[in-house]
Amino acid sequence: MTTQLVIFYFFATVLVASALAVITLKNSVHAALSLVLTFFTAAGIWILAEAEFLGLALIVVYVGAVMVLFLFVVMMLDIKPESMREGFIRFLPVGVIVALVMLVEMLSLIGVKALQAQALPPNPALADGSNTAWLGKALYTQFLLPFEIAALILTVALIAAVTLTLRKRSGVRTQKPSEQVQVQRNERLRVVKMASEGKPGESA
């Protein structure tokens, strides 16, 4: 057994354990941190398979940006685990059946693709450079329009998520930008003239 294979088995074990922790931990913050470990370990496996671009993209995009947003949303929202667990046992059989059907479909699809798969010829573009340079060139030339559309969809999804999670709470002061920009100068300060009054017993 080579050193690379030992490292792969170690990463795979950590990946499976952290992925199971994501769906079994009761604390949402702990589950999100387990997901960070899952992404980081998956990136290590990609780098081990000589797919450096995918590994670095997984670390930079998901671990460095998406998971930070997840943690921010989880800690800012007032999530009550008790209400979320209501009816979990009742719907558990349906969830297990759906998961089994999806597993059978994925395994059958992977089996069909494996039988029909053929060895691909070596890419001549990778002869004089790395796969990262080839992927970057293909992404910003041949697939530039799908890349821009994906960025636009993610931006719209981010705005929609902020809008859906924005809730008005009673007893909490919030800013209203539409009213703030309409404030006039004479409304900010009001001068009130009052006659001076002394304390009881003092002479005028």
Secondary structure, 3 states (H helix, E strand, C coil): CCHHHHHHHHHHHHHHHHHHHHHHCCCHHHHHHHHHHHHHHHHHHHHHCCCHHHHHHHHHHHHHHHHHHHHHHHHHCCCCHHHHCCCHHHHHHHHHHHHHHHHHHHHHHHHHHHHHCCCCCCCHHHCCCCHHHHHHHHHCCCCHHHHHHHHHHHHHHHHHHHHHHCCCCCCCCCCCHHHHCCCCHHHHCCCCCCCCCCCCCCCC
